[in-house]
Amino acid sequence: EVQLVEPGGGLVQPGGSLRLSCAASRALISTFAMYAMNWYRRVPGKEREIVASIGGGSAGIKQYADSVKDRVAISRDNDKRTVLLQMHALKDEDTGMYYCSAKWGIEYWGQGTQVTVST
């Protein structure tokens, strides 16, 4: 069974940093590197938006939403089947539920982790 687990959310003050991680189960042990890994977020009152993505295969192209560009960095470790989202200079509007997904034809989703930016 494919599972994506996302520890790392929490409460952080504006201007602070947070690192989210997403770990894929052993079901993807031989194919994880082929999956594009994505971070989405759902902010209250808004549509779900993609925050960052990193391609599968040898290219591993990274893309970021304009709203977070220069404040976040996505990376992956294929041996550990993990993807990280390092976020800096967090703002109140970054508050939301963050979801990891793995896509290679079919797309798998994690349960999400809450990020709250507040004083």
Secondary structure by P-SEA (a helix, b strand, c coil): cbbbbbcbbbbbcccbbbbbbbbbcccccccccccccbbbbbcccccccccccccccccbbbbbcccccccbbbbbbccccbbbbbbcccccccccbbbbbbbccbbbbccbbbbbbcc
